[in-house]
């Protein structure tokens, strides 16, 4: 569903976390994003459905059942890239 090379250029920063709360065989990808609302619109356009949303985070599922937790990046978070004219 997501081209991660293009996503990285667009300010999406994925991170794979392992949780013992997920059913066996299921992995939820946690992704920090600069603009949560824009990413949710983009994912819905690609066919994802919103499962749960809270202030600053949203759980989505793609048409194949893969899940991602989108988390709004704090403006002062470590690793924040300087934004140039093309980013």
C-alpha positions in Angstrom: 0.0 0.0 0.0 2.8 2.4 0.7 6.0 3.1 -1.2 8.4 3.6 1.7 11.1 5.3 -0.3 8.6 7.9 -1.4 7.1 8.0 2.0 10.5 8.8 3.6 11.0 11.7 1.3 7.6 13.0 2.3 8.4 13.1 6.0 7.0 9.7 7.0 9.4 7.8 9.4 8.4 4.1 10.0 9.5 2.1 13.0 8.8 -1.6 13.6 7.9 -2.4 17.2 7.0 -5.8 18.7 4.1 -6.0 21.1 2.8 -8.9 23.1 -0.7 -7.4 22.8 -1.0 -8.3 19.1 -2.5 -11.7 18.1 0.1 -14.2 16.9 1.2 -13.4 13.3 0.1 -9.8 13.4 2.5 -6.8 13.4 1.5 -3.2 13.7 3.8 -0.8 12.1 4.3 2.5 14.1 4.9 5.5 12.0 5.8 9.1 13.1 4.3 11.6 10.7 4.6 15.4 10.5 0.9 16.0 9.5 -1.4 13.3 10.9 -4.6 14.6 9.2 -2.9 14.7 5.7 -1.5 11.2 6.1 -5.0 9.9 7.2 -6.6 11.5 4.1 -3.8 10.0 1.9 -4.2 6.5 3.4 -8.0 6.6 3.1 -7.6 7.5 -0.6 -5.5 4.4 -0.9 -8.3 2.3 0.6 -7.3 2.2 4.3 -9.9 2.4 7.0 -9.6 4.2 10.3 -9.9 1.8 13.2 -9.3 4.2 16.1 -8.2 7.8 16.6 -7.1 9.7 19.6 -5.4 13.1 20.0 -2.1 12.8 18.1 -2.5 9.1 17.0 -4.6 7.0 14.7 -4.7 3.2 14.0 -5.4 2.3 10.4 -5.8 -0.9 8.5 -5.1 -1.4 4.8 -7.3 -3.5 2.4 -5.2 -6.6 3.1 -5.6 -6.3 6.9 -2.2 -4.8 7.7 -2.2 -2.3 10.5 -0.3 0.9 11.1 -0.3 3.2 14.1 0.3 6.8 12.9 1.7 9.1 15.6 2.0 12.9 15.2 5.7 13.9 15.5 6.4 16.5 18.1 8.0 19.6 16.6 11.0 19.3 18.9 11.5 15.5 18.4 15.0 14.2 17.9 15.8 13.5 14.3 13.5 16.2 13.0 14.7 17.1 9.5 15.2 20.7 8.5 12.6 21.6 6.0 13.9 22.9 2.7 11.9 24.2 -0.2 11.4 20.7 -1.7 10.3 19.0 1.5 
